[in-house]
Amino acid sequence: MPIFFSILYYKYYVMLNNLTNIFNLLKTRMVKTVLEANDLLVVGTRDQKYGGDYKPTVIKFSDLQTQLNAGAVESVTDDGNGVVSVDNTDPLNPIIEFDGVSVDGVTITGDGTSANPLEAALPAAINRGLYAQTSSSSPVTNTTTESSIIGSGIGSLAIPTNGFSLGDSFNATLTGHISCLGSATLHIRIKTLGGVLLADTGVMDLTAATAKNWKLEVGFTVRAIGAAGVASISSGGLFSYTQNGGLNYEGIHFSTVNNTTFATTTPNILVITAEWNTASTSNSIYSDIFILNKTY
C-alpha cells in the first residue's frame, strides 16, 4: 500500500477508534458531572513531529483550574462592619452582599444575583421636586387678613414627624403679579401651618405698581434636629417686584435662624402668606408659579 494511503488510513483508524471509545463510555455510563482534582483531561500539545502537528497529552483538572483562575478573586472576607457580608460556599465564586454600603455618596444594596440585584439609591444631594403649583393662587386683595399665596398643585408641602435629617436643605421659588397703592405696605411670611415662623420680609413700604411681576426666592437648611429649643433651621431669601414708571426692581433681602420654636419631632407643613396694611381693590397679589425642591 502506498505510504500516503497508509498514513490516511491510520488517521481514520485513530479517529474511529476514539469515537468508539467515547460511545463505549457513554454506553457504560462512565460519565462524570463533577470533576475531581486528580481527574485527567486529554489535550493536544503542539509538536510538529506528530501528524496534525499535535501530540496527545493529559493534564490534571486541578492544574487546569489553577491556570484558568490565575489572577481572579478566589476568596473574600467580611471586614466585620455589618454592611458587607460574603458567601464563600463556593470559594472560587464568592458572593459579596451589600447592605447599605455607601460609595461616593451612593448607597448600594444587594448581592448581584437575579434574585437580589445590586441597587444604588440616589444620594440625598440630588435635586428632587417636592411640590409644583399647577394653578394660580387666589388673589389676596381688598383685605387686611393674612392669606396664603400658594395655589393648588401636585406633590406635598408636608414633612412628617421626625422626617427631617441634619443638613436637609430646600429651595422655594414663587413668581406672580402685584398691584398696589403708593401708600401700601406688604408683609410676606414663610412659616408652618402650626404658626412657627421660619422667615419673613418684615413690613415693606411699596411704591405704586399696576399688574407688575414679583418674585420670591427662599432657602432653608436644617441645622439641628429635635424638639423645640434643640432643633434649628436657617431660612433666608429675597422678595422683589417691578414698580410703575420704570424697570427698576424694588425688594428686600431677609434671613432668620429659628432655634426656639422650630421642631422636627412634630409634622411641619409649609405656608407662605401675604398681608396688606389697608383693604383696597388696588392692593392685590397672587402667585402664578411656586416650586419647592429638596436640594440636599
DOFIFI-25448 format. One record per residue (C-alpha): residue number from 0; x, y, z. Coordinates in pm, whole numbers, plus 50000, padded with zeros to 5 digits. Each point is the difference from the previous one (the first is absolute). Last residue first. Layout:
<rs>
R,nr,x,y,z
R,NUM,X,Y,Z
...
</rs>
This chain:
<rs>
R,nr,x,y,z
R,295,47033,56835,54988
R,294,49811,50206,49740
R,293,49643,49908,50083
R,292,49787,50199,49760
R,291,49684,50211,50039
R,290,49853,50164,49691
R,289,49740,50279,49999
R,288,49887,50171,49683
R,287,49705,50229,49930
R,286,49987,50170,50339
R,285,49755,50263,50121
R,284,50012,50360,50124
R,283,49742,50278,50015
R,282,49976,50349,50148
R,281,49791,50218,49768
R,280,49683,49825,50118
R,279,50079,50150,50338
R,278,50019,49870,50357
R,277,50293,50167,50171
R,276,50325,49874,50154
R,275,50020,49701,49770
R,274,50098,49646,50112
R,273,50154,49721,49788
R,272,50047,49636,50092
R,271,50230,49705,49936
R,270,49919,49668,50173
R,269,50218,49689,50029
R,268,49867,49702,50197
R,267,50210,49865,50288
R,266,49909,49689,50198
R,265,50144,49979,50354
R,264,50334,49870,50129
R,263,50190,50223,49755
R,262,49942,50309,50213
R,261,50017,50377,49932
R,260,49905,50221,50296
R,259,50340,50102,50141
R,258,50278,49940,49750
R,257,49858,50209,49717
R,256,50275,50165,49795
R,255,49880,50282,49773
R,254,50109,50168,49678
R,253,49839,50271,49785
R,252,50081,50191,49683
R,251,49762,50271,49882
R,250,49854,50123,49675
R,249,49950,50260,49733
R,248,50104,49927,49645
R,247,50050,50281,49753
R,246,49823,49963,49665
R,245,49825,50334,50002
R,244,49690,50209,50070
R,243,49812,49744,50207
R,242,50190,49774,50236
R,241,50154,49658,49928
R,240,50013,49745,50280
R,239,50251,49833,50234
R,238,49998,49766,50300
R,237,50332,49839,50092
R,236,50106,49705,50213
R,235,50074,49854,50338
R,234,49939,49706,50229
R,233,50216,49829,50263
R,232,49845,49717,50199
R,231,50076,49881,50353
R,230,49883,49715,50219
R,229,50088,49998,50370
R,228,49769,50270,50139
R,227,49699,49837,49838
R,226,50056,49625,49979
R,225,50267,49832,49793
R,224,50209,50060,49690
R,223,50280,50249,49943
R,222,50110,50231,49719
R,221,49712,49933,49757
R,220,50061,50218,49694
R,219,49740,50215,49823
R,218,50013,50221,49689
R,217,49741,50251,49881
R,216,49964,50185,49668
R,215,49697,50225,49950
R,214,49923,50168,49669
R,213,49772,50283,49886
R,212,49860,50109,49666
R,211,49790,50313,49955
R,210,49622,50024,49960
R,209,49999,50365,50111
R,208,50268,50122,50240
R,207,50021,50293,50241
R,206,50308,49988,50224
R,205,49996,49766,50297
R,204,50101,50036,50363
R,203,50088,49649,50120
R,202,49893,49865,50342
R,201,50239,49718,50089
R,200,50119,49774,49725
R,199,49941,49681,50195
R,198,50175,49680,50102
R,197,49929,49666,50170
R,196,49711,50107,50222
R,195,49835,49708,50178
R,194,49624,50051,49962
R,193,49881,49638,49994
R,192,49958,50018,49622
R,191,50370,50071,49984
R,190,50156,50333,49907
R,189,50113,50230,49722
R,188,49851,50346,50052
R,187,49964,50284,49750
R,186,49897,50344,50135
R,185,49881,50268,49760
R,184,49965,50375,50043
R,183,49789,50223,49781
R,182,50024,50379,49969
R,181,50095,50002,49631
R,180,49704,49772,49936
R,179,50055,49641,49894
R,178,49984,49751,49717
R,177,50196,49672,50000
R,176,50046,49709,49763
R,175,50165,49663,50042
R,174,50324,49814,50070
R,173,50092,49753,50273
R,172,50317,49798,50055
R,171,50062,49775,50300
R,170,50333,49832,50076
R,169,50064,49723,50249
R,168,50284,49865,50213
R,167,50026,49698,50229
R,166,50326,50041,50192
R,165,49899,49788,50300
R,164,49703,49786,49909
R,163,49632,50097,49995
R,162,49716,49748,49996
R,161,49984,49964,50378
R,160,49625,50071,49983
R,159,49896,50040,49640
R,158,50116,50271,49755
R,157,49706,50155,49815
R,156,49995,50223,49691
R,155,49910,49708,49772
R,154,49994,49922,49631
R,153,49764,50139,49738
R,152,49842,50343,49990
R,151,49753,50240,50155
R,150,50105,50361,50042
R,149,50222,50152,50268
R,148,49944,50369,50085
R,147,49837,49925,50335
R,146,49821,50271,50194
R,145,50066,50248,50285
R,144,49681,50201,50030
R,143,50026,50368,49910
R,142,49766,49956,49706
R,141,49918,50152,49660
R,140,50227,49751,49828
R,139,50189,49674,50059
R,138,49948,49844,49660
R,137,49921,49625,50001
R,136,50308,49806,49894
R,135,50070,49926,49636
R,134,49973,49639,49887
R,133,50246,49711,49966
R,132,50230,50069,50297
R,131,50288,49753,50017
R,130,50099,49827,50324
R,129,50278,49772,50121
R,128,50243,49998,49707
R,127,50332,49831,50063
R,126,50345,50148,49947
R,125,50259,49728,50063
R,124,50187,50050,50325
R,123,49810,49721,50173
R,122,50187,49744,49798
R,121,49796,49779,49769
R,120,49978,49643,50122
R,119,50214,49746,49817
R,118,49859,49651,49954
R,117,50192,49677,49950
R,116,49770,49717,49904
R,115,49843,49761,50254
R,114,49829,49714,49817
R,113,50199,50052,49682
R,112,50321,50001,50202
R,111,50208,50315,50049
R,110,50012,49981,50378
R,109,49761,50277,50101
R,108,50035,50351,50144
R,107,50201,50308,49898
R,106,49969,50351,50149
R,105,50145,50272,49777
R,104,50201,50283,50162
R,103,50325,49900,49832
R,102,49945,49639,50108
R,101,49774,49942,50300
R,100,49928,49640,50098
R,99,49639,49958,50113
R,98,49992,49623,50013
R,97,50233,49857,49739
R,96,50053,49627,49934
R,95,50317,49865,49843
R,94,49955,49657,49843
R,93,50316,49794,49985
R,92,50066,49796,49685
R,91,50322,49804,50053
R,90,49922,49948,50367
R,89,49657,49851,49914
R,88,49811,50019,50330
R,87,50197,50321,50059
R,86,49696,50228,50049
R,85,50142,50337,50100
R,84,49851,50278,50209
R,83,50035,50376,49974
R,82,49787,50235,50215
R,81,50080,49851,50338
R,80,50338,50166,50043
R,79,50179,49669,50048
R,78,50240,50029,49707
R,77,49837,49696,49839
R,76,50246,49779,49815
R,75,50041,49942,49628
R,74,50133,49696,49821
R,73,50135,49892,49663
R,72,49999,50334,49818
R,71,50155,49935,49657
R,70,50367,50049,49910
R,69,50048,49636,49894
R,68,49660,49831,50000
R,67,50044,49819,49669
R,66,50354,49892,50092
R,65,49899,49861,50337
R,64,49704,49818,49846
R,63,50225,49831,49744
R,62,50235,49880,50273
R,61,49708,49868,50208
R,60,49851,49826,49695
R,59,50321,49805,49945
R,58,50148,50029,49653
R,57,50036,49740,49725
R,56,50195,49981,49673
R,55,49920,49907,49641
R,54,50242,50132,49738
R,53,49921,50289,49767
R,52,50147,50098,49661
R,51,49719,49829,49809
R,50,50212,49686,49987
R,49,50267,50021,50266
R,48,50355,50132,49972
R,47,49866,50354,49976
R,46,49909,50000,50370
R,45,49734,50228,50152
R,44,49830,49827,50291
R,43,49648,49869,49954
R,42,49807,49953,50319
R,41,49856,49700,50183
R,40,49859,50073,50345
R,39,50104,49811,50311
R,38,49809,49997,50328
R,37,50218,50071,50304
R,36,49804,50305,50126
R,35,49659,49846,49947
R,34,49760,50089,49720
R,33,49625,50006,50055
R,32,49751,49870,49743
R,31,50191,49681,49923
R,30,49912,49749,49728
R,29,50096,49633,50001
R,28,49642,49907,49922
R,27,50097,49675,49831
R,26,49850,50115,49672
R,25,50149,50347,50034
R,24,50344,49861,50062
R,23,49962,49754,49711
R,22,49891,50284,49771
R,21,50310,50198,50096
R,20,50231,49701,49939
R,19,49840,49939,49661
R,18,50051,50364,49908
R,17,50366,49973,50095
R,16,50039,49682,49790
R,15,49832,50166,49706
R,14,50245,50293,50021
R,13,50301,49771,50039
R,12,49893,49788,49704
R,11,49935,50309,49792
R,10,50350,50127,50073
R,9,50155,49659,49929
R,8,49823,49966,49667
R,7,50127,50340,49891
R,6,50355,49906,50101
R,5,49980,49671,49808
R,4,49842,50172,49702
R,3,50295,50236,49974
R,2,50256,49720,50055
R,1,49872,49794,49704
R,0,49853,49659,50088
</rs>
